[in-house]
Amino acid sequence: MRTMMYSCLLAVSLVLNSGVVVADEKSHRQAAEALLKATNTEKAIETVMDQMLAISIQQNPQLAPYQDVMKKFLAKYLSLESLQEELLTIYTAEFTEEELKQIVAFYQTPVGKKAIEKLPQLTAKAGQLGVARVQANQAELQQMIEEEKNKKEKAH
């Protein structure tokens, strides 16, 4: 009888607690969604897609006639709509609900709004800097690869 009573109490406790977990998870995901909105993630993703497309066409001009098809493909698989659930999972895994709320609060300040505006440009500039450095030193990389290749051939 006592075991049955404990089992019933445990079952009731699990049911009640699972509702709290679901509610907590829902509000946690809502906080992550608020962050996506506050940081204008949809626009940022669209900008990155446009940049990826432009770079692809610049590197492979024969793709230019297919720009619309490529844009449609990128929109299908890289849009906020297609990525949102996974992004929410990533954010909720890395930040507590309270942390997400604090981050959103920051992005609503003047400095936070400026950061949202400037960070994509800064990231693009940093990426261009990286590409330029690699291109400027490509001969050195090729030499290093050739030396390693020669070492491996001598070892065998």
KEVEXTI-548035 format. One record per residue: residue number from 0; chain; y, z, x of N, C-alpha, C, O in turn. Coordinates in nm, 3 decimals. Each point is the difference from the previous one (the first is absolute). Layout:
marlum, marnu, n.py, n.pz, n.px, ca.py, ca.pz, ca.px, c.py, c.pz, c.px, o.py, o.pz, o.px
NUM, A, Y, Z, X, Y, Z, X, Y, Z, X, Y, Z, X
...
% end
This chain:
marlum, marnu, n.py, n.pz, n.px, ca.py, ca.pz, ca.px, c.py, c.pz, c.px, o.py, o.pz, o.px
0, A, -0.119, 0.000, 0.083, 0.119, 0.000, -0.083, 0.125, 0.000, 0.087, 0.094, -0.076, -0.023
1, A, -0.096, 0.162, 0.124, 0.115, 0.012, 0.089, 0.021, -0.132, 0.075, 0.114, -0.045, 0.014
2, A, -0.222, -0.018, 0.033, 0.009, -0.127, 0.071, 0.058, -0.107, -0.090, 0.081, -0.082, 0.043
3, A, -0.123, 0.082, -0.168, 0.050, -0.098, -0.095, 0.151, 0.020, -0.022, 0.075, -0.097, -0.012
4, A, -0.033, 0.222, 0.006, 0.142, 0.030, -0.019, 0.080, -0.049, 0.120, 0.106, -0.060, -0.015
5, A, -0.158, 0.086, 0.136, 0.068, -0.048, 0.121, 0.007, -0.152, 0.003, 0.100, -0.058, 0.040
6, A, -0.207, -0.004, -0.083, -0.003, -0.147, -0.003, 0.104, -0.054, -0.096, 0.069, -0.098, 0.030
7, A, -0.057, 0.163, -0.146, 0.100, -0.044, -0.098, 0.141, 0.020, 0.054, 0.086, -0.087, -0.015
8, A, -0.062, 0.201, 0.079, 0.132, 0.027, 0.058, 0.033, -0.101, 0.110, 0.113, -0.048, 0.010
9, A, -0.213, 0.016, 0.071, 0.018, -0.098, 0.106, 0.033, -0.137, -0.059, 0.090, -0.069, 0.048
10, A, -0.163, 0.031, -0.150, 0.024, -0.130, -0.064, 0.140, -0.007, -0.059, 0.070, -0.099, 0.018
11, A, -0.029, 0.204, -0.088, 0.135, 0.004, -0.058, 0.104, -0.006, 0.110, 0.099, -0.072, -0.011
12, A, -0.121, 0.147, 0.118, 0.094, 0.002, 0.112, 0.012, -0.139, 0.063, 0.111, -0.044, 0.030
13, A, -0.222, -0.023, -0.011, 0.002, -0.135, 0.057, 0.075, -0.098, -0.088, 0.077, -0.082, 0.048
14, A, -0.100, 0.092, -0.177, 0.070, -0.090, -0.093, 0.150, 0.026, 0.003, 0.079, -0.093, 0.008
15, A, -0.041, 0.220, -0.014, 0.143, 0.033, 0.003, 0.064, -0.038, 0.132, 0.110, -0.055, 0.001
16, A, -0.176, 0.082, 0.109, 0.055, -0.033, 0.131, 0.005, -0.150, 0.025, 0.092, -0.047, 0.067
17, A, -0.187, -0.028, -0.119, 0.003, -0.145, 0.020, 0.120, -0.060, -0.069, 0.056, -0.100, 0.047
18, A, -0.015, 0.157, -0.159, 0.121, -0.048, -0.067, 0.124, 0.022, 0.085, 0.090, -0.083, 0.002
19, A, -0.085, 0.195, 0.068, 0.112, 0.030, 0.089, 0.000, -0.098, 0.116, 0.106, -0.051, 0.038
20, A, -0.221, 0.024, 0.019, -0.010, -0.094, 0.111, 0.046, -0.139, -0.043, 0.074, -0.066, 0.072
21, A, -0.118, 0.022, -0.189, 0.041, -0.130, -0.050, 0.151, -0.004, -0.022, 0.065, -0.098, 0.036
22, A, -0.010, 0.204, -0.093, 0.145, 0.007, -0.021, 0.073, 0.000, 0.133, 0.100, -0.070, 0.016
23, A, -0.150, 0.148, 0.081, 0.062, 0.005, 0.133, -0.008, -0.137, 0.067, 0.097, -0.046, 0.060
24, A, -0.211, -0.018, -0.071, -0.017, -0.132, 0.061, 0.096, -0.101, -0.065, 0.059, -0.083, 0.069
25, A, -0.045, 0.092, -0.200, 0.089, -0.092, -0.070, 0.145, 0.020, 0.044, 0.070, -0.097, 0.027
26, A, -0.024, 0.222, -0.020, 0.138, 0.024, 0.041, 0.020, -0.033, 0.148, 0.109, -0.041, 0.041
27, A, -0.214, 0.059, 0.040, 0.005, -0.034, 0.142, 0.018, -0.152, 0.015, 0.082, -0.047, 0.079
28, A, -0.159, -0.029, -0.157, 0.011, -0.147, 0.004, 0.136, -0.044, -0.055, 0.058, -0.097, 0.049
29, A, -0.007, 0.169, -0.148, 0.133, -0.033, -0.053, 0.107, 0.022, 0.106, 0.097, -0.076, 0.008
30, A, -0.113, 0.181, 0.072, 0.095, 0.025, 0.109, -0.007, -0.112, 0.103, 0.103, -0.042, 0.053
31, A, -0.224, -0.006, -0.024, -0.015, -0.112, 0.094, 0.062, -0.127, -0.059, 0.063, -0.077, 0.072
32, A, -0.082, 0.056, -0.201, 0.060, -0.115, -0.067, 0.153, 0.007, 0.005, 0.067, -0.101, 0.019
33, A, -0.013, 0.221, -0.035, 0.145, 0.019, 0.009, 0.050, -0.037, 0.139, 0.109, -0.054, 0.016
34, A, -0.190, 0.084, 0.086, 0.037, -0.037, 0.136, 0.000, -0.152, 0.017, 0.090, -0.056, 0.062
35, A, -0.190, -0.010, -0.117, -0.003, -0.147, 0.007, 0.125, -0.060, -0.064, 0.056, -0.096, 0.051
36, A, -0.015, 0.154, -0.163, 0.121, -0.049, -0.068, 0.125, 0.034, 0.080, 0.088, -0.085, 0.016
37, A, -0.079, 0.207, 0.034, 0.119, 0.044, 0.074, 0.022, -0.082, 0.126, 0.114, -0.025, 0.039
38, A, -0.223, -0.018, 0.023, 0.011, -0.077, 0.124, 0.005, -0.150, -0.025, -0.001, -0.080, 0.094
39, A, 0.005, 0.044, -0.220, 0.006, -0.142, -0.038, -0.112, -0.079, 0.067, 0.022, -0.107, 0.057
40, A, -0.141, 0.162, -0.064, -0.117, -0.058, 0.065, -0.029, -0.141, -0.048, -0.043, -0.086, 0.078
41, A, 0.066, 0.061, -0.205, -0.028, -0.135, -0.053, 0.084, -0.104, 0.074, -0.052, -0.104, 0.041
42, A, 0.180, 0.131, -0.025, 0.088, -0.094, 0.071, -0.041, -0.011, 0.146, 0.000, -0.109, 0.057
43, A, -0.036, 0.221, 0.005, -0.041, 0.000, 0.140, -0.125, -0.086, 0.019, -0.009, -0.077, 0.097
44, A, -0.086, 0.089, -0.187, -0.123, -0.080, 0.008, 0.034, -0.148, -0.014, -0.051, -0.083, 0.074
45, A, 0.137, 0.051, -0.169, 0.040, -0.140, -0.020, 0.067, -0.056, 0.125, -0.024, -0.114, 0.038
46, A, 0.109, 0.195, 0.026, 0.068, -0.043, 0.122, -0.101, -0.024, 0.111, 0.008, -0.101, 0.071
47, A, -0.104, 0.191, -0.056, -0.103, -0.016, 0.103, -0.083, -0.125, -0.028, -0.032, -0.076, 0.092
48, A, -0.004, 0.053, -0.217, -0.076, -0.120, -0.035, 0.078, -0.125, 0.037, -0.056, -0.093, 0.058
49, A, 0.185, 0.090, -0.090, 0.083, -0.115, 0.033, 0.007, -0.020, 0.151, -0.006, -0.113, 0.049
50, A, 0.019, 0.223, 0.026, 0.004, -0.009, 0.146, -0.133, -0.051, 0.056, -0.002, -0.084, 0.089
51, A, -0.109, 0.136, -0.142, -0.132, -0.045, 0.044, -0.017, -0.149, -0.026, -0.052, -0.073, 0.085
52, A, 0.096, 0.029, -0.200, -0.010, -0.140, -0.037, 0.085, -0.086, 0.093, -0.046, -0.104, 0.048
53, A, 0.169, 0.147, -0.023, 0.089, -0.076, 0.088, -0.056, -0.009, 0.141, 0.006, -0.107, 0.062
54, A, -0.061, 0.216, -0.012, -0.059, 0.000, 0.135, -0.123, -0.091, 0.005, -0.019, -0.075, 0.096
55, A, -0.063, 0.082, -0.200, -0.119, -0.086, -0.005, 0.038, -0.147, 0.003, -0.062, -0.079, 0.070
56, A, 0.163, 0.044, -0.147, 0.043, -0.141, -0.006, 0.068, -0.041, 0.130, -0.016, -0.113, 0.046
57, A, 0.090, 0.205, 0.014, 0.064, -0.030, 0.128, -0.107, -0.025, 0.107, 0.015, -0.091, 0.082
58, A, -0.119, 0.170, -0.081, -0.106, -0.015, 0.098, -0.092, -0.118, -0.030, -0.058, -0.059, 0.091
59, A, 0.046, 0.025, -0.219, -0.087, -0.111, -0.044, 0.077, -0.087, -0.099, -0.021, 0.011, -0.121
60, A, 0.111, -0.097, 0.170, 0.084, -0.081, -0.091, -0.080, -0.085, -0.100, 0.053, -0.036, -0.105
61, A, -0.178, 0.005, 0.137, -0.082, -0.079, -0.093, -0.028, 0.076, -0.129, -0.047, -0.060, -0.097
62, A, 0.075, 0.191, 0.095, -0.019, 0.080, -0.122, 0.119, -0.009, -0.096, -0.010, 0.043, -0.115
63, A, 0.122, -0.097, 0.160, 0.121, -0.005, -0.082, -0.022, -0.058, -0.139, 0.054, 0.054, -0.097
64, A, -0.131, -0.163, 0.082, -0.020, -0.053, -0.136, -0.075, 0.096, -0.093, -0.001, -0.018, -0.121
65, A, -0.063, 0.119, 0.179, -0.080, 0.092, -0.079, 0.068, 0.136, -0.016, -0.063, 0.099, -0.037
66, A, 0.192, -0.095, 0.065, 0.075, 0.125, -0.005, -0.011, 0.068, -0.137, -0.020, 0.121, -0.007
67, A, 0.032, -0.197, -0.100, -0.009, 0.059, -0.134, -0.138, 0.059, -0.027, -0.012, 0.106, -0.061
68, A, -0.092, -0.176, 0.107, -0.137, 0.049, -0.019, -0.019, 0.129, 0.078, -0.059, 0.096, -0.050
69, A, 0.108, -0.094, 0.173, -0.015, 0.119, 0.084, 0.077, 0.117, -0.060, -0.048, 0.114, 0.002
70, A, 0.168, -0.141, -0.054, 0.080, 0.105, -0.062, -0.073, 0.059, -0.121, -0.001, 0.121, -0.021
71, A, -0.059, -0.208, -0.058, -0.076, 0.045, -0.118, -0.119, 0.087, 0.044, -0.029, 0.102, -0.062
72, A, -0.039, -0.144, 0.168, -0.113, 0.076, 0.053, 0.045, 0.138, 0.047, -0.062, 0.100, -0.034
73, A, 0.170, -0.096, 0.114, 0.051, 0.128, 0.050, 0.044, 0.090, -0.115, -0.025, 0.121, 0.003
74, A, 0.089, -0.178, -0.103, 0.044, 0.079, -0.116, -0.121, 0.058, -0.075, 0.007, 0.111, -0.053
75, A, -0.115, -0.186, 0.050, -0.120, 0.046, -0.070, -0.064, 0.120, 0.069, -0.046, 0.093, -0.065
76, A, 0.043, -0.096, 0.200, -0.073, 0.102, 0.072, 0.086, 0.105, 0.071, -0.051, 0.105, 0.039
77, A, 0.181, -0.133, -0.022, 0.084, 0.093, 0.073, 0.118, 0.052, -0.081, 0.087, 0.068, 0.055
78, A, -0.082, -0.098, -0.182, 0.110, 0.050, -0.083, -0.018, 0.149, -0.025, -0.110, 0.054, 0.013
79, A, 0.220, 0.012, -0.049, -0.010, 0.143, -0.033, -0.099, 0.020, -0.114, -0.079, 0.095, 0.001
80, A, 0.084, -0.183, -0.097, -0.092, 0.012, -0.115, -0.145, 0.003, 0.045, -0.080, 0.079, -0.050
81, A, 0.045, -0.166, 0.146, -0.140, -0.006, 0.044, -0.036, 0.113, 0.097, -0.118, 0.035, 0.012
82, A, 0.216, 0.021, 0.056, -0.025, 0.103, 0.100, 0.028, 0.142, -0.048, -0.039, 0.097, 0.066
83, A, 0.104, -0.083, -0.179, 0.054, 0.130, -0.040, -0.104, 0.112, -0.004, 0.025, 0.107, 0.056
84, A, -0.137, -0.127, -0.118, -0.099, 0.108, -0.011, -0.047, 0.047, 0.137, -0.013, 0.120, 0.024
85, A, -0.011, -0.215, 0.066, -0.042, 0.037, 0.136, 0.113, 0.070, 0.074, -0.024, 0.096, 0.074
86, A, 0.147, -0.142, -0.092, 0.114, 0.065, 0.065, 0.017, 0.143, -0.050, 0.026, 0.091, 0.079
87, A, -0.041, -0.072, -0.208, 0.011, 0.136, -0.055, -0.107, 0.090, 0.060, 0.027, 0.116, 0.032
88, A, -0.146, -0.167, -0.016, -0.109, 0.077, 0.060, 0.033, 0.035, 0.145, -0.025, 0.112, 0.045
89, A, 0.080, -0.208, 0.028, 0.037, 0.024, 0.140, 0.107, 0.108, 0.009, -0.012, 0.094, 0.078
90, A, 0.117, -0.107, -0.159, 0.109, 0.096, 0.005, -0.046, 0.139, -0.043, 0.039, 0.100, 0.061
91, A, -0.120, -0.091, -0.165, -0.044, 0.132, -0.046, -0.099, 0.064, 0.097, -0.015, 0.122, 0.002
92, A, -0.051, -0.203, 0.078, -0.090, 0.055, 0.102, 0.079, 0.057, 0.119, -0.045, 0.093, 0.066
93, A, 0.161, -0.149, -0.041, 0.078, 0.040, 0.117, 0.107, 0.105, -0.029, 0.038, 0.077, 0.089
94, A, 0.010, -0.072, -0.213, 0.108, 0.092, -0.035, -0.037, 0.081, -0.123, -0.064, -0.050, -0.093
95, A, 0.105, 0.176, 0.094, -0.017, 0.081, -0.120, 0.100, -0.048, -0.105, 0.093, -0.076, 0.030
96, A, -0.114, 0.119, -0.151, 0.094, -0.036, -0.107, 0.141, 0.048, 0.034, 0.097, -0.073, -0.019
97, A, -0.086, 0.195, 0.069, 0.130, 0.056, 0.035, 0.066, -0.081, 0.112, 0.120, -0.025, -0.004
98, A, -0.197, -0.015, 0.103, 0.054, -0.081, 0.109, 0.052, -0.134, -0.052, 0.107, -0.046, 0.040
99, A, -0.183, -0.015, -0.129, 0.044, -0.127, -0.059, 0.132, 0.017, -0.074, 0.089, -0.084, 0.010
100, A, -0.077, 0.194, -0.083, 0.125, 0.026, -0.073, 0.117, 0.019, 0.097, 0.111, -0.045, -0.027
101, A, -0.137, 0.112, 0.139, 0.105, 0.020, 0.100, 0.040, -0.133, 0.065, 0.118, -0.023, 0.027
102, A, -0.215, -0.062, -0.002, 0.030, -0.132, 0.059, 0.083, -0.082, -0.098, 0.097, -0.064, 0.040
103, A, -0.135, 0.066, -0.167, 0.077, -0.072, -0.102, 0.142, 0.054, -0.004, 0.096, -0.078, -0.008
104, A, -0.081, 0.210, 0.012, 0.133, 0.060, -0.002, 0.083, -0.049, 0.119, 0.119, -0.030, -0.015
105, A, -0.181, 0.020, 0.132, 0.072, -0.052, 0.117, 0.046, -0.143, -0.024, 0.116, -0.034, 0.027
106, A, -0.205, -0.049, -0.077, 0.035, -0.141, -0.021, 0.105, -0.020, -0.108, 0.055, -0.109, -0.014
107, A, -0.027, 0.212, -0.063, 0.105, -0.009, -0.101, 0.136, 0.043, 0.056, 0.102, -0.012, -0.068
108, A, -0.101, 0.062, 0.193, 0.127, 0.037, 0.064, 0.065, -0.126, 0.058, -0.068, -0.102, 0.014
109, A, 0.196, 0.107, 0.021, 0.064, -0.117, 0.062, -0.070, -0.046, 0.129, -0.018, -0.120, 0.022
110, A, -0.022, 0.215, 0.062, -0.070, -0.038, 0.124, -0.137, -0.060, -0.032, -0.042, -0.097, 0.063
111, A, -0.026, 0.153, -0.160, -0.130, -0.053, -0.041, 0.013, -0.141, -0.054, -0.082, -0.087, 0.031
112, A, 0.185, 0.064, -0.112, 0.023, -0.135, -0.054, 0.031, -0.098, 0.113, -0.044, -0.115, -0.004
113, A, 0.120, 0.160, 0.103, 0.031, -0.086, 0.115, -0.128, -0.031, 0.078, -0.021, -0.113, 0.044
114, A, -0.064, 0.214, -0.028, -0.127, -0.020, 0.070, -0.084, -0.105, -0.072, -0.058, -0.088, 0.065
115, A, 0.050, 0.096, -0.196, -0.076, -0.098, -0.079, 0.056, -0.140, 0.024, -0.075, -0.097, 0.015
116, A, 0.206, 0.087, -0.012, 0.066, -0.129, 0.019, -0.023, -0.055, 0.140, -0.026, -0.120, 0.016
117, A, 0.035, 0.206, 0.085, -0.002, -0.046, 0.140, -0.139, -0.009, 0.062, -0.022, -0.083, 0.088
118, A, -0.071, 0.166, -0.131, -0.131, 0.004, 0.065, -0.074, -0.134, 0.000, -0.059, -0.035, 0.102
119, A, 0.059, -0.042, -0.210, -0.069, -0.131, 0.008, 0.062, -0.091, 0.106, -0.072, -0.071, 0.072
120, A, 0.205, 0.072, -0.061, 0.067, -0.083, 0.102, -0.036, 0.049, 0.140, -0.027, -0.080, 0.090
121, A, 0.028, 0.212, -0.073, -0.034, 0.056, 0.131, -0.145, -0.029, 0.037, -0.031, -0.030, 0.115
122, A, -0.057, 0.039, -0.212, -0.142, -0.030, 0.024, -0.017, -0.146, 0.038, -0.075, -0.032, 0.092
123, A, 0.146, -0.057, -0.162, -0.008, -0.143, 0.032, 0.053, -0.026, 0.141, -0.060, -0.076, 0.076
124, A, 0.172, 0.139, -0.041, 0.056, -0.017, 0.135, -0.095, 0.053, 0.106, -0.018, -0.063, 0.105
125, A, -0.044, 0.176, -0.133, -0.096, 0.056, 0.095, -0.120, -0.094, 0.016, -0.049, -0.019, 0.111
126, A, 0.004, -0.039, -0.221, -0.110, -0.096, 0.006, 0.038, -0.124, 0.081, -0.081, -0.049, 0.079
127, A, 0.202, -0.001, -0.099, 0.048, -0.115, 0.076, 0.009, 0.034, 0.148, -0.034, -0.082, 0.085
128, A, 0.080, 0.202, -0.054, 0.008, 0.046, 0.138, -0.139, 0.000, 0.064, -0.018, -0.046, 0.112
129, A, -0.079, 0.098, -0.184, -0.138, 0.004, 0.050, -0.055, -0.140, 0.025, -0.060, -0.024, 0.104
130, A, 0.082, -0.067, -0.198, -0.047, -0.138, 0.016, 0.068, -0.065, 0.120, -0.065, -0.068, 0.079
131, A, 0.196, 0.089, -0.066, 0.075, -0.058, 0.111, -0.052, 0.053, 0.134, -0.013, -0.076, 0.096
132, A, -0.015, 0.205, -0.089, -0.052, 0.060, 0.124, -0.136, -0.059, 0.037, -0.025, -0.032, 0.116
133, A, -0.061, 0.018, -0.214, -0.132, -0.056, 0.026, 0.013, -0.145, 0.046, -0.064, -0.041, 0.096
134, A, 0.147, -0.037, -0.165, 0.019, -0.140, 0.037, 0.060, -0.012, 0.140, -0.041, -0.086, 0.078
135, A, 0.138, 0.170, -0.046, 0.065, -0.006, 0.131, -0.094, 0.036, 0.113, 0.019, -0.042, 0.114
136, A, -0.121, 0.119, -0.146, -0.093, 0.046, 0.104, -0.141, -0.053, -0.021, -0.097, 0.057, 0.051
137, A, 0.086, -0.165, -0.125, -0.130, -0.056, -0.034, -0.077, -0.044, 0.125, -0.122, 0.013, 0.007
138, A, 0.194, -0.066, 0.092, -0.066, -0.044, 0.123, -0.069, 0.117, 0.070, -0.110, -0.015, 0.053
139, A, 0.176, 0.131, -0.054, -0.060, 0.118, 0.061, -0.127, 0.041, -0.074, -0.100, 0.034, 0.063
140, A, 0.104, -0.039, -0.197, -0.119, 0.033, -0.079, -0.112, -0.098, 0.032, -0.115, 0.041, 0.018
141, A, 0.147, -0.168, -0.012, -0.103, -0.101, 0.031, -0.061, 0.025, 0.137, -0.121, -0.014, 0.019
142, A, 0.207, 0.052, 0.078, -0.049, 0.030, 0.135, -0.092, 0.122, -0.003, -0.105, 0.000, 0.064
143, A, 0.144, 0.103, -0.138, -0.082, 0.120, -0.009, -0.135, -0.030, -0.064, -0.103, 0.051, 0.044
144, A, 0.103, -0.134, -0.146, -0.125, -0.039, -0.068, -0.088, -0.079, 0.097, -0.120, 0.022, 0.007
145, A, 0.181, -0.113, 0.067, -0.075, -0.082, 0.095, -0.062, 0.088, 0.109, -0.115, -0.021, 0.038
146, A, 0.190, 0.119, 0.012, -0.052, 0.091, 0.102, -0.117, 0.081, -0.054, -0.101, 0.018, 0.069
147, A, 0.113, 0.030, -0.193, -0.109, 0.077, -0.061, -0.122, -0.088, -0.021, -0.114, 0.043, 0.020
148, A, 0.137, -0.166, -0.060, -0.109, -0.095, -0.021, -0.074, -0.022, 0.132, -0.123, -0.003, 0.004
149, A, 0.200, -0.014, 0.104, -0.062, -0.021, 0.132, -0.082, 0.121, 0.045, -0.108, -0.014, 0.056
150, A, 0.161, 0.136, -0.083, -0.072, 0.122, 0.034, -0.133, 0.006, -0.073, -0.104, 0.032, 0.058
151, A, 0.109, -0.066, -0.188, -0.123, 0.007, -0.082, -0.102, -0.104, 0.048, -0.121, 0.026, 0.002
152, A, 0.170, -0.144, 0.036, -0.092, -0.104, 0.047, -0.065, 0.040, 0.132, -0.118, -0.028, 0.022
153, A, 0.192, 0.093, 0.067, -0.053, 0.045, 0.129, -0.101, 0.112, -0.020, -0.096, 0.012, 0.076
154, A, 0.119, 0.072, -0.179, -0.090, 0.112, -0.027, -0.135, -0.046, -0.052, -0.101, 0.070, 0.016
155, A, 0.098, -0.188, -0.078, -0.126, -0.049, -0.057, -0.066, -0.087, 0.098, -0.108, -0.053, -0.026
% end
